[in-house]
Amino acid sequence: MKKNMGQADKIFRGLIAAVIALLYLTNVISGTVAIVLGALAVIFLITSLVSFCPLYAPFGINTRSKK
């Protein structure tokens, strides 16, 4: 598994996950919407932690900076 996510991409995904968590904890979202967005938040957090997005791979997208 080759890393394909840059720092900005990881931060952006983490912020989105945090906003979804905040919306859930303040009861702004609930029900099916909360479940779907919660699953998306978990996926965003996992991909951020491992620096790999499986959807980027088939398209050859790489947001990591070249060193």
N, C-alpha and C positions, 0 to 999 in steps of 0.2 A: 504494500500500500504506500504509494508515493504521495507525499504531502503536496496539496494543490491550493491551499488557502493562505492568503497573506494576513498580516496583522490587522489591517483595516477591516477586512472581511470578517475576521473572528470577533473583533470588537462590535461591529454592527450586529452580528447575529446574537451576541451576548446581550446587547441592549434591547433587541426585539424580545428575547426570551424574558428579560427582566420586566419589560412593560406588560407582557402577557400575564406574568405572575402577579404583578401589581393590580392589574384589572380584575383578576380572579379573586385576589385576597380582599379587594374592596367591594366585591359583589357587583361589579359593573357587568361582567359576563357570567353566564351560568348555563346549565343544561348542555345541550349538544354543542353549542358554540364553544363553551369552556373546554369540553373534552377534545374537540378538534384542535383548538388553539393551544391547549396544553400539550397535546402530542407533538405539534409543530415546535413548540418551545423546547421540549425535551430533545427532539431531533437537532434543532439548532445548537443546543448546548453540547451535545455529543460530538457533532461535526466540528464545533469550535475547539473542543478539547483535544481531538485527534488530528486536527488540521487537515482533514480530508473530507471532501464532499463528493459522494458517489455520482451525483448528477453532473458535476463538472467533467468527470473523466471521459465519458463518451464524446463530448463536444470539444475536448482538448483545452478546456479553460483552465488557466493557472493564474491565480492572483498573487502568488508569492513573488517577491522581488528577486531579481537575478543578482547573484553576488559574484 
